[in-house]
Amino acid sequence: MKWTDSLDIAIELAERHPDVDPNALNFVDLMRWVMELPGFAEDQSHCGEKKLEAIQQAWIDETD
């Protein structure tokens, strides 16, 4: 997975952290959790606020 795979990442995060409200998650923790996912193969330097926002929004959509 890469930073642009926001839906796939969101699904994985929702499964790994079912009790977390993605609306309340800060970007530092979100980035760390994404980078800890198995199969995630990108560097932190390729991440930005817009990519994290897309992941967070996909996660919010996934939990609704």
N, C-alpha and C positions, 0 to 999 in steps of 0.2 A: 504494500500500500504506500501511497504517497500523499502529501498534504492536500492534493486536489481531489482525492477520493473521499470527499466529505460524507457522503451517505454511507459508504462502507464503514468508515471510521465511526460514525454516529451509531450505527447498529452494534458494532463491537463494544463501544463505550456503554451503551444502554444495557447490554447483556452483562458486562463486567461490573457495572456500578448501578444496579437497579434502584437503590434507595437515594440516589443523588438527584437533586433538582438542577438540571442544566442551566436554568435561569440564574441560579445563585453561584455558579461556578466561576472562579476567576481564571483569566487566561494563562497564568503561570501554571496552575494545576492542570488545566486542560492540555496545555502543550506537553507537560510531563507525562500525563496519562496516555496521550496519543503516541508519544515516542516509546512508551513501554509496551505498546501492543505487539503481539507476535506478528511477524511478517511486515512490520512497518520498516521501510527502507530508505528514509530520507533524513537529511541532516537538519538540525535546528535552524541553521542559517537560511534555509529555504522557506521558513515559516514567517508569516506576517499576520497583522491584526485581521486583515480581510479573510484570510484562510481560516483563522480561528473562529471568526464570526460565522463563516459558512458552516463549519463543523458544529458549532454550538446551535445554530438554527436548525440544522438537520437533526440534531439530537432532540431538540425541543419538539420538532415535527414528529419525530419517531415515537416520542412518549405520549403524544396527544391521541 
